[in-house]
Amino acid sequence: MTPFEAATHADPYVYYSGLRRQNGLLFDADLRLWIASDAEFVEAILGHPDCCVRPLNEPIPPAIARGMAGVIFGRLMRMNEGPPHLCPRMAIEPALASVETENIEDIVSRVVDILDNPVDNVDELMFTLPVSVIATLIGLPSSRLQEVAKLTRDFVACLSPLSDEIQLGKANAGATRLSELFTALLSSDDKCSRFLSHIRSGCEATAWGDHPAFIANLIGLLSQTCEATAGLIGNTLVALHRNPDLIEEMQLTPMMVADLVAEVARYDSPVQNTRRFVAKRCTIRGRVLEAGDTVLLLLASANRDACANPDPDSFLLNRTQRRTFSFGSGRHECPGQQLALTIASQTILVWLHRQSTPFDRPYRWRYLPSLNGRIPKFYRDQETQQ
């Protein structure tokens, strides 16, 4: 098995454990990259200033460099270092932190009522609902939510090396249309949403006035929500399917759903790995990395490191001082981590509340093709695996 195959394997965690026992940081000659598998190395590399999110000589992947998807990609704060990373983050992060659980609960309940049966249609529950919540927060009208969710799914295809030419074409079209929608929203004379107003205030406070980058990072909020939150919701449903006693427990004590989702994020991470690219020669925990080296960080493996989480292979709702690397760490730690957890928790609550008999017909699942994401695709016994 390779780390890329592990992301969508039925149970990659025995493999990760074996890697941690060999070495927390080892070089794979076949893959021509370093593999960091334990919590200490993962955290150290994520926090090191010479380990960047993109290679210095390739800020945009060649496959998308000539299209609109590449233009958006190149302006995303998560794909940049220095001011292009810090300026939008300083404007957007406070707005993300200001969103209250009660607000998300209200938006989720409203969005559920206008979507296409998202409780029974698990794909709609996982993908359309979370993106629609963020789109609503930003201020896009309810009539656009289905379109925006589809466009976002089209756009995120550009982030995967597995995408074909057709998918990349749709990604470019999706990026173009999303840019048009946000341009229209920002140009409107209508009163903007509280969330968008907060971001605009942050732009003024930090003197960040890059309008194209502003639009790109609004699209980035949708794209980061899309697959990661879908995986978090889906893997929580997997956990409930494997532990049906938890369903009644969650229905009786809904306050525990947040603990359930937080433990799923650690135990069965929706983002299994990420990469860092060494900008210049550096030494990390006694290991020398050369300029141009690539490091694959196994976030899901670090989550299962006993040094970070005692008894790591047990699923514990009441785990104390839980450490989760699924959302990254250091300067590129996802600023929407708490918002993603809240959206997933509220979505699971809706699913539990509206299901009269959860799993009355057992689900099966496989994982969508990916080199780093762990997102289940559910189907029934009598359904074809599309």
QUIQUIMO-V600683 format. One record per pair of residues at least 4 apart in sequence whose ideal C-beta (glycine too) atoms are under 6 Angstrom apart, sorted by the first residue. I is the first residue (numbers start at 1). J is the second residue. Records with the same first field share a line. If there is no record, write none. Layout:
# QUIQUIMO-V600683
I = J ; J
This chain:
# QUIQUIMO-V600683
1 = 5 ; 6 ; 15
3 = 35 ; 273 ; 296
4 = 371
6 = 12 ; 15
7 = 272 ; 370 ; 372 ; 374
8 = 367 ; 370
12 = 16
13 = 304
16 = 301
19 = 37
20 = 37 ; 38
24 = 38 ; 41
25 = 34 ; 36 ; 41 ; 287
26 = 35
27 = 34
28 = 35
33 = 294 ; 296
34 = 295
35 = 296
36 = 41 ; 42 ; 45 ; 295 ; 297
37 = 298 ; 301
38 = 305
39 = 43 ; 302 ; 305 ; 307 ; 308
42 = 297 ; 302 ; 325
43 = 329
44 = 284 ; 285
45 = 51 ; 276 ; 295
46 = 329 ; 330
47 = 330
48 = 284
50 = 279 ; 280 ; 282
51 = 276 ; 278
52 = 81 ; 277 ; 279
53 = 79
54 = 59 ; 79
55 = 277
56 = 279
60 = 65 ; 70 ; 73 ; 74
64 = 69 ; 70 ; 158
65 = 70
67 = 172
68 = 172 ; 175 ; 176
69 = 158 ; 171 ; 172 ; 175
72 = 175 ; 216 ; 219
73 = 79
75 = 213 ; 216
76 = 216 ; 220
77 = 85 ; 88 ; 89 ; 217
80 = 84 ; 85
81 = 85
83 = 87
87 = 208
88 = 92 ; 217
89 = 93
90 = 206
91 = 199 ; 202 ; 203 ; 206 ; 208
92 = 199
93 = 335
94 = 202
95 = 195 ; 198 ; 199
96 = 335 ; 336 ; 339
98 = 198
99 = 103 ; 339
101 = 342
104 = 342 ; 343 ; 346
105 = 346
107 = 111 ; 133 ; 136
108 = 346
111 = 129 ; 132 ; 133
112 = 118 ; 350
114 = 142
115 = 124 ; 128
116 = 124
117 = 121
118 = 124 ; 125 ; 129
119 = 351 ; 354
122 = 378
123 = 127
124 = 128
125 = 129
126 = 230 ; 233 ; 234
127 = 230
128 = 132 ; 149
129 = 347
130 = 225 ; 229 ; 343
131 = 149 ; 152 ; 222 ; 225 ; 226
132 = 145 ; 149
133 = 343
134 = 221 ; 222 ; 225
135 = 140 ; 145 ; 148
137 = 195
138 = 196
139 = 192 ; 193 ; 196
140 = 144 ; 148
144 = 148
151 = 174 ; 177 ; 178
152 = 222 ; 223 ; 226
154 = 170 ; 171 ; 174
155 = 171 ; 174 ; 175 ; 223
156 = 223 ; 226 ; 227
157 = 163 ; 167 ; 171
158 = 171
162 = 369
163 = 167 ; 168
170 = 174
178 = 219
179 = 215
182 = 215 ; 218
192 = 196 ; 197
203 = 208
220 = 224
225 = 229
227 = 373
228 = 270 ; 271
229 = 340 ; 343 ; 344
230 = 234 ; 375
231 = 235 ; 270 ; 373 ; 374 ; 375
232 = 265 ; 270 ; 344
233 = 344 ; 347
234 = 375 ; 376
235 = 264 ; 268 ; 270
236 = 261 ; 264 ; 348
238 = 376
239 = 264
240 = 246 ; 247
241 = 359 ; 363
246 = 250
247 = 358
250 = 257 ; 352
251 = 352
254 = 349
257 = 345 ; 348 ; 349
258 = 345
259 = 317
260 = 317
261 = 341 ; 344 ; 345
263 = 267 ; 317
264 = 268
265 = 324 ; 326
266 = 303 ; 322 ; 324
267 = 315
269 = 299 ; 300 ; 303 ; 326
270 = 374
271 = 299 ; 326
272 = 300 ; 372 ; 374
273 = 296 ; 298 ; 299 ; 372
274 = 297
275 = 296
276 = 295
277 = 294
278 = 289 ; 291 ; 293
280 = 291
281 = 290 ; 291
282 = 289
283 = 288
289 = 293
299 = 325 ; 326
302 = 325
303 = 324 ; 325
304 = 312
306 = 312
308 = 323
309 = 323
325 = 329
327 = 334 ; 337
328 = 332 ; 333 ; 334
329 = 333
336 = 340
350 = 354
351 = 355
361 = 380
363 = 378
364 = 379
365 = 376 ; 378
366 = 377
367 = 376
368 = 375 ; 377
379 = 383 ; 385
